[in-house]
Amino acid sequence: MQIIRVFPRRTALTPIDAFAFVGDPPLIGKPEANEVHVSVAFMWDIAEGERLASAWGCYYKTVRIGGPAFNAKPDGFTPGMYLKSGVTFTTRGCNNSCPWCLVPSREGRLSEIVDFAPGYIIQDNNLLQANRDHVRCVFDMLNAQRKAAVFSGGLQSNLVSDWFAESLRGIRVESVFLAADTEPALKPLERAIKRLSFLGRRRIRVYAMIAYDGESLSDAEERLEAIWELGAMPFAQLYQPVACFIHYDADWKRLVHKWSRPAAMVSSHNLPAIRLDMQDELL
């Protein structure tokens, strides 16, 4: 059965095949398909997703709408369907209870997927909460991939062990993503970066949520600069609540622009240019 997938907005993980569309139906070149699935990732895009379902319904008999925005518990994973080819999940859920995160309420506590699909982009929410045997299986799978591994789901810094770091030395790694969403997170981040220092700054990225809980612009920039000084490249992300979309002013947007793009960070710190490729702009 051929399924068209429609998305309200494009992200770095949106599929790019001939049956994946962002926005309204094309004026010409509409492919034949049995169904149209409108996939909505963010709650503030639900209204746009409903509009798109109506627009595509003018041309196709069966149109369905769903996705993470509707708090639906994941029911299996089909590689390349709603996320681009190469992305895989080997676990679901997370055992933490961060106040800004929806994963525990949507997916529950961490569970391991025994027969996970192969892929080189590991999108697990918290891979390192899985047992060591599972992580070994993930490494075995990554060793068989043609492309270097990308741990884009994020690794919990205080779970980055010497064993995990040494295991990474045995595979090709394009990038690992850690996180430092608060000031107290900097200390465990520092230890994790030291263990992973053999990767070099370019391959160690750090998600950094900013503007949460009244954080000031100066405090956010200070934390981002601290992440840089630890030897990693921050990936700044403006906090967005569940129920609405915050429109940030130009100063916040400039801060994100500087601290999410490797080239901008390198330039602002007067460092020699380093090789930047597609995975540097993964998200």
VOMAR-748679 format. One line per field, with one value per residue: residue number from 1; z, y, x of N, C-alpha, C, O in turn. Coordinates in steps of 0.1 Angstrom, whole numbers, plus 5000, padded with zeros to 4 digits. Example, Ala and Ser with C-alpha at 12.3 -4.5 7.8 and 13.67 -1.06 7.14 Angstrom:
% residues 2
pos <- (1	2)
n.up <- (5078	5071)
n.north <- (4943	4978)
n.east <- (5132	5128)
ca.up <- (5078	5071)
ca.north <- (4955	4989)
ca.east <- (5123	5137)
c.up <- (5078	5079)
c.north <- (4967	5000)
c.east <- (5132	5129)
o.up <- (5085	5080)
o.north <- (4967	5011)
o.east <- (5142	5134)
END
This chain:
% residues 283
pos <- (1	2	3	4	5	6	7	8	9	10	11	12	13	14	15	16	17	18	19	20	21	22	23	24	25	26	27	28	29	30	31	32	33	34	35	36	37	38	39	40	41	42	43	44	45	46	47	48	49	50	51	52	53	54	55	56	57	58	59	60	61	62	63	64	65	66	67	68	69	70	71	72	73	74	75	76	77	78	79	80	81	82	83	84	85	86	87	88	89	90	91	92	93	94	95	96	97	98	99	100	101	102	103	104	105	106	107	108	109	110	111	112	113	114	115	116	117	118	119	120	121	122	123	124	125	126	127	128	129	130	131	132	133	134	135	136	137	138	139	140	141	142	143	144	145	146	147	148	149	150	151	152	153	154	155	156	157	158	159	160	161	162	163	164	165	166	167	168	169	170	171	172	173	174	175	176	177	178	179	180	181	182	183	184	185	186	187	188	189	190	191	192	193	194	195	196	197	198	199	200	201	202	203	204	205	206	207	208	209	210	211	212	213	214	215	216	217	218	219	220	221	222	223	224	225	226	227	228	229	230	231	232	233	234	235	236	237	238	239	240	241	242	243	244	245	246	247	248	249	250	251	252	253	254	255	256	257	258	259	260	261	262	263	264	265	266	267	268	269	270	271	272	273	274	275	276	277	278	279	280	281	282	283)
n.up <- (5000	4991	5007	5012	5030	5050	5063	5086	5089	5079	5092	5101	5101	5086	5061	5027	5004	4974	4981	5003	5017	5025	5037	5016	4990	4959	4930	4905	4896	4915	4933	4928	4954	4982	5007	5027	5052	5077	5096	5127	5147	5167	5192	5188	5161	5155	5146	5120	5109	5109	5090	5067	5065	5056	5032	5017	5016	4996	4974	4979	4990	5015	5044	5070	5103	5127	5151	5172	5185	5193	5215	5212	5220	5209	5183	5173	5148	5116	5095	5077	5072	5088	5097	5083	5061	5076	5102	5134	5162	5192	5217	5237	5255	5288	5319	5335	5349	5339	5341	5318	5298	5276	5271	5291	5298	5273	5263	5285	5309	5303	5277	5261	5226	5212	5186	5170	5142	5117	5114	5111	5125	5157	5175	5200	5231	5255	5254	5271	5294	5289	5293	5294	5276	5256	5246	5235	5214	5199	5191	5176	5155	5144	5135	5112	5095	5066	5069	5092	5127	5143	5172	5179	5195	5220	5248	5281	5303	5328	5326	5308	5306	5312	5299	5278	5264	5255	5239	5219	5205	5189	5167	5137	5142	5137	5151	5185	5208	5237	5267	5283	5300	5322	5347	5368	5353	5341	5354	5354	5326	5320	5329	5312	5286	5289	5289	5263	5248	5228	5205	5196	5194	5173	5169	5192	5204	5221	5234	5244	5262	5263	5279	5296	5323	5331	5325	5319	5291	5293	5312	5298	5277	5291	5300	5276	5266	5286	5280	5256	5264	5278	5258	5238	5212	5215	5211	5208	5219	5219	5245	5243	5254	5260	5252	5237	5213	5217	5207	5202	5207	5187	5198	5213	5191	5177	5195	5194	5168	5167	5185	5176	5152	5139	5123	5129	5156	5155	5140	5157	5178	5168	5157	5136	5105	5106	5093	5081	5078	5066	5089	5109	5110	5120	5133)
n.north <- (4988	5022	5051	5085	5109	5137	5168	5194	5212	5215	5196	5187	5160	5152	5131	5127	5115	5107	5105	5121	5151	5186	5207	5221	5203	5196	5216	5204	5170	5152	5123	5089	5072	5052	5061	5091	5104	5127	5139	5152	5168	5187	5203	5229	5229	5216	5228	5236	5211	5199	5216	5210	5183	5186	5199	5181	5161	5169	5157	5130	5100	5087	5101	5105	5117	5123	5116	5126	5150	5145	5130	5102	5070	5055	5031	5008	5011	5022	5023	5052	5061	5082	5096	5105	5083	5062	5069	5055	5038	5023	5020	5030	5057	5070	5071	5093	5124	5151	5184	5198	5180	5158	5132	5110	5110	5105	5081	5065	5047	5037	5013	4985	4978	4949	4938	4959	4983	4985	5013	5045	5068	5073	5078	5075	5084	5082	5064	5054	5045	5020	4985	4971	4950	4954	4979	4970	4955	4975	4989	4968	4967	4993	4991	4978	4996	5018	5045	5069	5069	5087	5100	5113	5115	5121	5118	5109	5127	5120	5093	5086	5064	5051	5027	5030	5051	5040	5020	5035	5042	5021	5023	5042	5075	5102	5122	5130	5137	5155	5169	5200	5215	5231	5250	5233	5211	5213	5203	5173	5172	5182	5160	5140	5151	5151	5123	5118	5132	5124	5125	5151	5186	5192	5170	5167	5176	5197	5198	5226	5239	5270	5300	5290	5289	5316	5323	5346	5365	5370	5351	5328	5330	5329	5303	5289	5297	5286	5259	5258	5264	5240	5223	5215	5218	5239	5234	5255	5258	5273	5274	5259	5258	5233	5238	5262	5285	5303	5334	5346	5375	5395	5395	5371	5353	5359	5350	5322	5317	5322	5302	5277	5270	5256	5270	5297	5298	5291	5312	5334	5329	5332	5311	5288	5278	5249	5216	5214	5195	5179	5166	5183	5202	5189	5191)
n.east <- (5008	5006	5016	5012	5030	5026	5038	5036	5058	5092	5119	5153	5151	5130	5115	5126	5118	5099	5073	5069	5058	5058	5036	5010	4991	5008	5005	5008	5017	5008	5011	4999	4982	4972	4966	4967	4988	4989	5014	5020	5043	5046	5027	5018	5014	4991	4967	4975	4981	4955	4943	4958	4951	4925	4930	4944	4925	4908	4917	4924	4909	4912	4924	4945	4953	4978	5005	5033	5023	4998	4999	5001	5010	5040	5037	5053	5079	5086	5112	5122	5096	5081	5103	5134	5153	5177	5175	5169	5153	5163	5155	5127	5111	5119	5135	5138	5125	5122	5111	5103	5101	5083	5086	5085	5057	5045	5057	5064	5083	5117	5121	5135	5141	5140	5143	5153	5153	5179	5202	5219	5216	5210	5182	5173	5158	5171	5195	5216	5204	5197	5205	5239	5243	5224	5233	5257	5247	5237	5261	5273	5255	5259	5285	5281	5271	5272	5276	5289	5283	5257	5247	5220	5198	5205	5227	5228	5247	5259	5259	5277	5301	5335	5336	5317	5328	5352	5341	5331	5353	5358	5342	5331	5324	5303	5290	5282	5256	5251	5237	5229	5209	5205	5222	5233	5238	5262	5285	5284	5284	5310	5326	5318	5325	5353	5358	5351	5368	5386	5371	5371	5362	5344	5328	5314	5285	5262	5230	5213	5189	5174	5162	5143	5120	5122	5149	5175	5188	5215	5223	5218	5236	5260	5260	5261	5285	5301	5298	5311	5337	5343	5349	5332	5306	5279	5244	5220	5186	5155	5133	5101	5068	5042	5016	5014	5029	5058	5068	5098	5120	5142	5168	5170	5168	5190	5209	5205	5211	5238	5247	5240	5250	5278	5297	5293	5300	5327	5337	5331	5348	5373	5387	5406	5392	5371	5364	5332	5302	5272	5261	5268	5249	5227	5202)
ca.up <- (5000	4990	5016	5012	5043	5049	5075	5087	5087	5076	5101	5096	5101	5077	5049	5015	4992	4965	4987	5015	5014	5035	5034	5008	4978	4948	4919	4895	4900	4927	4931	4932	4967	4989	5019	5031	5066	5081	5108	5134	5158	5177	5195	5182	5147	5153	5137	5106	5105	5105	5077	5057	5063	5048	5019	5010	5015	4984	4963	4983	4998	5029	5050	5085	5110	5140	5154	5187	5191	5198	5227	5209	5224	5197	5180	5163	5140	5103	5090	5065	5071	5093	5098	5071	5061	5084	5116	5141	5177	5198	5229	5238	5268	5296	5334	5342	5350	5337	5341	5305	5288	5274	5267	5300	5297	5260	5260	5297	5313	5292	5273	5250	5215	5209	5171	5164	5128	5116	5110	5116	5134	5169	5180	5214	5241	5266	5251	5281	5305	5286	5299	5286	5265	5246	5240	5227	5202	5191	5185	5166	5143	5139	5128	5099	5086	5057	5073	5106	5137	5149	5184	5179	5205	5233	5258	5295	5306	5340	5323	5299	5313	5305	5290	5267	5257	5249	5229	5208	5198	5180	5155	5131	5148	5131	5162	5197	5214	5251	5270	5295	5299	5334	5352	5375	5344	5335	5361	5348	5312	5319	5330	5299	5275	5291	5285	5249	5242	5216	5193	5192	5196	5162	5170	5205	5204	5234	5234	5255	5262	5269	5281	5304	5337	5333	5323	5312	5279	5297	5319	5288	5269	5299	5301	5263	5266	5295	5273	5246	5271	5282	5246	5229	5205	5220	5201	5216	5215	5227	5252	5239	5262	5253	5247	5228	5207	5222	5197	5209	5200	5178	5206	5215	5179	5173	5203	5189	5155	5170	5193	5171	5140	5142	5116	5136	5168	5152	5136	5169	5187	5161	5155	5122	5100	5107	5083	5085	5068	5068	5102	5118	5111	5120	5138)
ca.north <- (5000	5034	5061	5098	5115	5151	5174	5209	5220	5206	5196	5179	5145	5150	5123	5135	5107	5113	5105	5129	5165	5195	5217	5218	5194	5203	5220	5193	5160	5145	5108	5080	5067	5046	5070	5103	5105	5139	5137	5164	5165	5197	5206	5242	5227	5208	5235	5235	5198	5197	5223	5202	5171	5190	5203	5168	5154	5172	5149	5116	5096	5084	5110	5103	5127	5117	5120	5129	5161	5140	5122	5088	5061	5049	5018	5003	5021	5019	5032	5060	5065	5095	5102	5102	5070	5062	5071	5043	5038	5010	5020	5040	5061	5075	5069	5106	5132	5165	5191	5203	5169	5151	5118	5100	5109	5099	5068	5058	5044	5032	4999	4982	4972	4937	4936	4973	4984	4991	5027	5051	5079	5068	5088	5071	5095	5080	5051	5049	5039	5006	4976	4971	4940	4961	4989	4963	4952	4988	4991	4958	4972	5005	4987	4972	5007	5024	5058	5070	5069	5099	5098	5126	5115	5127	5109	5115	5130	5112	5079	5083	5057	5048	5016	5035	5059	5031	5013	5045	5042	5010	5026	5055	5084	5115	5132	5126	5148	5155	5180	5208	5224	5239	5253	5222	5200	5215	5195	5160	5174	5183	5147	5133	5156	5146	5109	5117	5142	5119	5128	5165	5195	5192	5158	5167	5186	5197	5204	5235	5246	5284	5309	5283	5293	5330	5325	5358	5364	5370	5339	5318	5331	5325	5288	5285	5300	5276	5246	5259	5263	5227	5216	5210	5228	5239	5235	5262	5256	5281	5267	5261	5250	5223	5243	5274	5288	5316	5342	5353	5387	5393	5392	5356	5346	5361	5341	5309	5316	5321	5291	5265	5268	5255	5280	5309	5297	5291	5325	5343	5326	5335	5298	5284	5271	5234	5210	5213	5188	5179	5162	5194	5209	5178	5194)
ca.east <- (5000	5014	5011	5018	5032	5025	5043	5034	5070	5104	5130	5164	5147	5118	5118	5128	5114	5089	5059	5069	5055	5057	5026	4998	4993	5014	4995	5009	5025	5003	5013	4988	4984	4960	4962	4976	4990	4995	5021	5023	5053	5045	5013	5014	5012	4979	4957	4980	4979	4941	4941	4965	4943	4914	4934	4948	4913	4902	4923	4925	4898	4915	4934	4946	4962	4984	5019	5036	5015	4985	5002	4999	5021	5045	5033	5063	5087	5089	5123	5119	5082	5079	5116	5142	5160	5189	5171	5163	5152	5166	5148	5117	5109	5130	5132	5139	5112	5126	5098	5101	5101	5071	5088	5079	5042	5041	5063	5066	5097	5125	5120	5145	5135	5149	5146	5153	5157	5192	5203	5232	5213	5204	5174	5167	5157	5181	5201	5225	5197	5196	5216	5251	5242	5216	5242	5267	5240	5237	5274	5274	5247	5265	5297	5277	5265	5281	5278	5294	5272	5252	5239	5213	5188	5211	5233	5228	5261	5264	5259	5288	5311	5347	5333	5310	5337	5361	5334	5329	5366	5358	5333	5332	5314	5301	5287	5274	5249	5249	5228	5232	5197	5205	5235	5239	5242	5276	5295	5285	5288	5324	5332	5315	5333	5367	5358	5349	5376	5392	5363	5373	5351	5334	5319	5307	5275	5255	5217	5212	5176	5175	5150	5133	5118	5127	5163	5178	5196	5229	5226	5218	5248	5271	5260	5265	5300	5307	5298	5322	5350	5345	5355	5321	5298	5265	5233	5210	5173	5146	5122	5087	5059	5034	5003	5014	5042	5064	5075	5109	5124	5154	5180	5170	5170	5205	5217	5203	5218	5252	5251	5235	5257	5292	5305	5292	5307	5341	5340	5331	5359	5385	5395	5408	5380	5372	5355	5318	5295	5258	5257	5270	5237	5217	5188)
c.up <- (5000	4998	5014	5026	5041	5063	5075	5085	5085	5087	5094	5095	5093	5065	5037	5002	4985	4970	5001	5011	5026	5030	5024	4996	4967	4937	4908	4901	4913	4925	4934	4945	4973	5000	5020	5046	5069	5095	5115	5146	5169	5179	5189	5167	5144	5144	5122	5101	5101	5092	5066	5054	5054	5034	5011	5007	5002	4972	4966	4992	5012	5034	5065	5091	5124	5142	5168	5193	5197	5210	5225	5213	5211	5195	5169	5156	5127	5097	5077	5063	5075	5097	5087	5073	5069	5099	5122	5156	5181	5211	5228	5252	5275	5311	5342	5342	5349	5334	5327	5294	5288	5272	5278	5300	5284	5259	5273	5300	5302	5289	5261	5239	5210	5195	5165	5150	5127	5111	5116	5125	5145	5176	5193	5223	5252	5265	5263	5294	5302	5292	5289	5274	5253	5238	5231	5214	5193	5184	5174	5153	5137	5131	5114	5090	5077	5061	5088	5115	5141	5161	5187	5190	5218	5242	5271	5300	5317	5338	5312	5306	5305	5295	5277	5258	5249	5237	5217	5199	5187	5167	5149	5137	5141	5142	5173	5203	5228	5254	5283	5295	5312	5338	5360	5365	5338	5341	5355	5333	5311	5320	5317	5288	5277	5286	5270	5241	5229	5203	5188	5193	5185	5163	5183	5205	5217	5233	5246	5254	5269	5270	5289	5318	5340	5332	5315	5300	5283	5304	5308	5280	5278	5300	5287	5262	5275	5288	5263	5253	5276	5270	5237	5222	5210	5208	5209	5210	5224	5233	5246	5248	5253	5246	5238	5223	5211	5210	5204	5200	5193	5186	5209	5203	5174	5182	5198	5176	5158	5176	5189	5158	5142	5135	5123	5149	5166	5149	5148	5179	5181	5160	5140	5118	5102	5097	5089	5074	5073	5082	5112	5120	5112	5123	5136)
c.north <- (5012	5045	5074	5103	5130	5157	5189	5217	5210	5207	5188	5164	5142	5141	5131	5126	5113	5113	5112	5144	5173	5206	5212	5209	5202	5206	5209	5182	5153	5130	5100	5073	5062	5055	5081	5103	5118	5137	5150	5161	5174	5201	5219	5241	5219	5215	5234	5221	5195	5204	5215	5189	5174	5193	5190	5160	5157	5164	5134	5112	5093	5093	5108	5113	5121	5123	5123	5140	5156	5130	5107	5081	5055	5035	5012	5014	5015	5028	5039	5065	5079	5103	5097	5089	5072	5064	5058	5046	5024	5009	5031	5044	5066	5074	5082	5113	5147	5172	5196	5193	5161	5136	5108	5099	5103	5085	5060	5056	5037	5017	4997	4975	4961	4936	4950	4973	4990	5006	5033	5063	5073	5079	5085	5083	5094	5066	5045	5044	5024	4998	4975	4961	4947	4971	4982	4959	4964	4990	4980	4962	4984	5001	4982	4983	5013	5038	5059	5073	5084	5096	5111	5126	5122	5116	5116	5115	5121	5097	5075	5077	5055	5037	5021	5043	5050	5023	5022	5045	5031	5012	5040	5064	5098	5125	5125	5138	5146	5165	5187	5219	5233	5241	5240	5211	5202	5206	5180	5161	5175	5169	5139	5138	5151	5132	5108	5126	5137	5122	5142	5173	5194	5181	5158	5178	5185	5205	5213	5243	5259	5290	5301	5289	5307	5333	5338	5356	5363	5357	5327	5318	5327	5310	5283	5286	5289	5262	5246	5257	5249	5218	5210	5222	5228	5239	5241	5260	5264	5272	5270	5252	5241	5229	5255	5276	5302	5322	5350	5365	5384	5390	5377	5349	5347	5351	5327	5307	5314	5307	5278	5261	5268	5266	5293	5309	5297	5305	5335	5341	5327	5322	5296	5277	5256	5229	5208	5205	5187	5176	5173	5203	5200	5182	5209)
c.east <- (5009	5008	5019	5019	5033	5029	5040	5046	5081	5114	5141	5161	5135	5122	5118	5125	5103	5075	5059	5067	5054	5047	5015	5001	4999	5003	4996	5018	5021	5004	5001	4992	4971	4956	4972	4976	4996	5001	5025	5031	5050	5031	5008	5011	4999	4969	4962	4978	4965	4938	4946	4957	4931	4918	4938	4935	4905	4906	4924	4914	4901	4927	4934	4956	4966	4998	5020	5027	5002	4987	5000	5011	5027	5041	5041	5070	5090	5100	5119	5105	5079	5091	5124	5149	5174	5186	5165	5162	5155	5160	5137	5115	5121	5126	5134	5125	5115	5113	5094	5099	5088	5073	5082	5064	5037	5045	5065	5081	5104	5123	5129	5137	5145	5153	5145	5158	5171	5192	5215	5229	5204	5196	5167	5168	5167	5187	5209	5218	5194	5207	5227	5250	5234	5225	5252	5260	5239	5250	5277	5267	5254	5278	5294	5272	5276	5284	5282	5282	5269	5243	5231	5202	5192	5215	5233	5242	5266	5264	5269	5300	5324	5344	5326	5320	5347	5354	5332	5342	5366	5349	5336	5320	5314	5299	5280	5268	5247	5239	5232	5221	5197	5220	5241	5243	5256	5286	5296	5288	5303	5331	5330	5323	5348	5368	5358	5358	5384	5384	5366	5361	5340	5324	5312	5298	5267	5242	5217	5199	5178	5162	5139	5132	5124	5142	5166	5187	5211	5233	5227	5231	5260	5271	5265	5280	5307	5308	5309	5335	5353	5350	5344	5315	5284	5255	5221	5196	5164	5135	5109	5078	5050	5023	5003	5028	5047	5071	5086	5114	5138	5167	5181	5173	5184	5213	5216	5211	5233	5256	5244	5242	5272	5301	5305	5300	5322	5345	5341	5342	5373	5394	5396	5395	5382	5362	5341	5310	5280	5254	5260	5258	5225	5203	5185)
o.up <- (5008	4997	5014	5034	5033	5073	5064	5080	5089	5092	5083	5087	5092	5059	5036	4991	4989	4965	5008	5002	5037	5020	5024	4993	4965	4936	4902	4911	4921	4915	4943	4947	4969	5003	5014	5053	5064	5104	5109	5155	5181	5170	5185	5161	5133	5135	5114	5089	5091	5084	5055	5043	5045	5024	4999	4998	4998	4962	4957	5001	5021	5029	5071	5084	5131	5136	5176	5205	5205	5214	5234	5209	5203	5204	5157	5159	5125	5095	5068	5054	5067	5100	5081	5084	5067	5107	5115	5161	5176	5217	5219	5261	5270	5314	5353	5336	5358	5326	5324	5283	5298	5272	5274	5301	5284	5253	5271	5295	5292	5299	5252	5241	5206	5191	5155	5146	5136	5105	5125	5132	5143	5181	5198	5222	5257	5273	5266	5303	5310	5296	5277	5263	5242	5226	5221	5203	5180	5172	5164	5142	5124	5121	5106	5078	5081	5058	5096	5111	5143	5159	5196	5193	5226	5245	5272	5301	5316	5347	5308	5313	5293	5284	5266	5246	5237	5227	5205	5187	5177	5159	5156	5137	5140	5142	5171	5203	5232	5245	5292	5291	5312	5333	5358	5369	5332	5334	5351	5327	5302	5312	5313	5280	5267	5280	5264	5229	5221	5192	5176	5193	5189	5159	5185	5207	5223	5230	5257	5246	5280	5263	5290	5324	5351	5336	5305	5299	5278	5302	5309	5278	5272	5300	5287	5256	5271	5289	5261	5247	5278	5272	5230	5224	5208	5197	5215	5198	5237	5226	5244	5249	5241	5234	5231	5227	5209	5204	5210	5188	5194	5181	5208	5203	5169	5177	5198	5174	5151	5172	5196	5153	5146	5141	5124	5153	5173	5153	5149	5187	5186	5162	5132	5126	5100	5092	5099	5063	5083	5088	5123	5130	5105	5117	5140)
o.north <- (5014	5048	5074	5102	5134	5152	5195	5228	5198	5218	5183	5157	5131	5144	5142	5130	5123	5119	5111	5148	5169	5213	5200	5207	5214	5198	5206	5185	5148	5125	5105	5069	5066	5057	5081	5103	5122	5134	5158	5154	5170	5203	5221	5251	5216	5208	5232	5219	5188	5199	5214	5185	5166	5189	5189	5152	5150	5163	5126	5120	5097	5091	5109	5117	5115	5133	5123	5139	5163	5123	5099	5085	5049	5027	5012	5026	5004	5040	5034	5072	5087	5115	5086	5084	5082	5060	5051	5055	5014	4998	5039	5036	5066	5076	5083	5108	5154	5168	5198	5196	5158	5128	5098	5088	5097	5076	5048	5063	5031	5009	5005	4966	4963	4934	4952	4964	4998	5010	5027	5068	5069	5088	5092	5091	5104	5057	5033	5039	5017	5003	4978	4964	4944	4972	4987	4960	4962	4994	4984	4961	4984	5008	4982	4980	5013	5043	5050	5079	5092	5090	5118	5137	5127	5107	5127	5105	5115	5090	5064	5085	5058	5037	5017	5042	5053	5020	5018	5048	5032	5003	5048	5060	5104	5136	5115	5149	5136	5170	5181	5230	5243	5234	5237	5202	5193	5202	5176	5152	5169	5167	5132	5129	5149	5128	5099	5129	5146	5121	5144	5168	5194	5183	5149	5190	5175	5217	5209	5252	5260	5287	5305	5293	5309	5343	5340	5345	5354	5351	5318	5308	5321	5304	5273	5278	5285	5255	5237	5250	5245	5207	5201	5233	5218	5242	5234	5260	5263	5264	5281	5240	5242	5226	5257	5269	5311	5316	5360	5365	5374	5383	5371	5339	5338	5346	5320	5297	5306	5301	5268	5250	5278	5271	5300	5319	5304	5310	5343	5349	5323	5323	5301	5270	5251	5235	5203	5209	5193	5181	5173	5209	5202	5178	5213)
o.east <- (5018	4996	5032	5009	5041	5025	5042	5045	5081	5116	5140	5168	5131	5133	5112	5129	5097	5066	5049	5075	5050	5050	5011	5013	4996	4993	4985	5025	5029	4998	4993	5003	4960	4944	4983	4966	5007	4994	5032	5028	5052	5023	4997	5007	4996	4964	4953	4975	4963	4930	4940	4956	4927	4911	4934	4935	4896	4899	4925	4910	4893	4938	4923	4965	4958	5002	5011	5025	4997	4977	4997	5022	5019	5042	5038	5067	5096	5097	5113	5102	5075	5091	5122	5152	5180	5195	5158	5168	5150	5159	5137	5118	5132	5114	5131	5116	5111	5104	5082	5096	5083	5063	5076	5059	5027	5038	5068	5089	5098	5122	5130	5128	5156	5165	5138	5166	5175	5182	5221	5238	5193	5201	5158	5177	5172	5185	5208	5224	5189	5217	5226	5255	5238	5225	5256	5267	5240	5250	5282	5272	5255	5281	5302	5269	5288	5295	5278	5272	5279	5232	5234	5197	5184	5208	5237	5249	5277	5268	5271	5307	5325	5350	5330	5319	5350	5360	5332	5341	5374	5348	5342	5309	5325	5305	5272	5274	5241	5232	5238	5223	5189	5229	5253	5251	5261	5296	5306	5295	5309	5340	5339	5329	5354	5378	5363	5356	5387	5390	5364	5349	5329	5313	5303	5302	5266	5242	5220	5198	5184	5152	5127	5143	5130	5147	5159	5193	5218	5243	5235	5237	5270	5282	5272	5287	5318	5318	5317	5344	5365	5355	5347	5317	5277	5259	5213	5194	5164	5129	5105	5080	5050	5020	4993	5038	5039	5080	5083	5113	5144	5175	5192	5181	5190	5223	5227	5217	5239	5266	5243	5241	5278	5310	5315	5306	5329	5356	5350	5345	5383	5406	5388	5389	5393	5352	5339	5311	5276	5245	5254	5256	5214	5193	5174)
END
